[in-house]
Amino acid sequence: MEFTVNDAPERERFEARDESGALAGVVTYQLTGNIIAYTHTEVDPQFEGRGLGSTLARAVMDDARARGRTVVPICPFLAEWLGKHPEYDDIVVRSTRKVR
């Protein structure tokens, strides 16, 4: 199954849709200047297990890079995905604070 991912800035989210146009998943964000904080990733249960979360993650990260944005990964899913994709480290801000 093919998915298309598009920015819906009026909703502050990226939307993934299937071939029929049905909403399959979203990544919400907050944009301040050139800094984009990805806050939540959600995949509709009927589309789970098809790699849609990774498709969304790659799409939003590629978009951020193309627009020259700095990414703050607040969403736990996206933060974990980024841990496996060091090719995006140059545009990601992570906390350097140590937890005691």
C-alpha positions as CSV (number, residue, x, y, z in Angstrom):
1,M,0.0,0.0,0.0
2,E,1.3,3.5,-0.9
3,F,0.9,6.5,1.4
4,T,1.4,10.1,0.6
5,V,2.5,12.5,3.3
6,N,1.7,16.2,3.1
7,D,2.1,19.2,5.5
8,A,-1.2,20.6,6.7
9,P,0.1,23.8,8.3
10,E,-3.4,25.1,9.2
11,R,-3.7,22.0,11.5
12,E,0.0,22.0,12.5
13,R,0.5,18.5,11.4
14,F,1.7,16.3,8.6
15,E,-0.9,13.9,7.3
16,A,-0.4,10.5,5.7
17,R,-3.2,9.3,3.4
18,D,-3.7,6.0,1.6
19,E,-4.5,5.7,-2.1
20,S,-8.2,6.3,-1.4
21,G,-7.5,9.5,0.5
22,A,-8.3,8.1,3.9
23,L,-6.3,9.6,6.7
24,A,-3.9,6.9,7.9
25,G,-1.6,8.8,10.3
26,V,-0.3,12.1,11.5
27,V,2.7,13.8,13.1
28,T,1.8,17.0,15.0
29,Y,4.2,19.9,15.4
30,Q,4.8,23.3,16.8
31,L,6.8,25.7,14.6
32,T,8.7,28.7,16.0
33,G,10.8,30.5,13.5
34,N,13.2,27.8,12.1
35,I,12.7,25.4,15.0
36,I,10.2,22.6,14.6
37,A,9.2,20.5,17.6
38,Y,7.5,17.2,16.6
39,T,5.1,16.5,19.4
40,H,3.1,13.4,18.6
41,T,2.9,10.6,16.0
42,E,-0.3,8.6,15.6
43,V,-1.1,5.8,13.2
44,D,-4.7,4.7,12.7
45,P,-5.0,1.1,14.1
46,Q,-6.1,-0.3,10.7
47,F,-2.8,0.9,9.2
48,E,-0.5,-0.4,11.9
49,G,2.3,-2.8,11.1
50,R,2.8,-1.5,7.6
51,G,5.8,0.8,8.3
52,L,3.6,3.9,8.2
53,G,5.2,5.4,11.4
54,S,8.7,5.1,9.7
55,T,7.3,6.6,6.5
56,L,5.9,9.6,8.4
57,A,9.2,10.0,10.4
58,R,11.3,10.0,7.2
59,A,8.9,12.4,5.5
60,V,8.9,15.0,8.3
61,M,12.7,14.8,8.8
62,D,13.3,15.2,5.0
63,D,10.9,18.2,5.0
64,A,12.7,19.8,7.9
65,R,16.1,19.3,6.2
66,A,14.8,20.7,2.9
67,R,13.5,23.8,4.7
68,G,16.6,24.3,6.8
69,R,14.9,23.7,10.1
70,T,16.2,22.5,13.4
71,V,14.2,19.6,14.9
72,V,13.3,19.1,18.5
73,P,11.9,15.5,18.9
74,I,9.4,15.6,21.7
75,C,7.4,12.7,20.4
76,P,8.8,9.4,22.0
77,F,8.3,7.5,18.8
78,L,10.2,10.0,16.7
79,A,12.9,10.3,19.2
80,E,13.4,6.5,19.2
81,W,13.3,6.4,15.4
82,L,16.0,9.1,15.2
83,G,18.2,7.0,17.5
84,K,18.3,4.4,14.7
85,H,18.8,7.1,11.9
86,P,22.0,9.1,12.6
87,E,21.8,10.6,9.2
88,Y,19.6,13.2,10.7
89,D,21.8,14.1,13.7
90,D,23.0,17.3,12.0
91,I,19.5,18.9,12.2
92,V,18.4,17.4,15.6
93,V,18.7,19.1,19.0
94,R,18.8,16.7,22.0
95,S,19.1,17.5,25.6
96,T,22.6,17.3,27.1
97,R,21.3,17.4,30.6
98,K,22.1,14.4,32.7
99,V,19.4,12.9,34.9
100,R,20.5,11.9,38.4
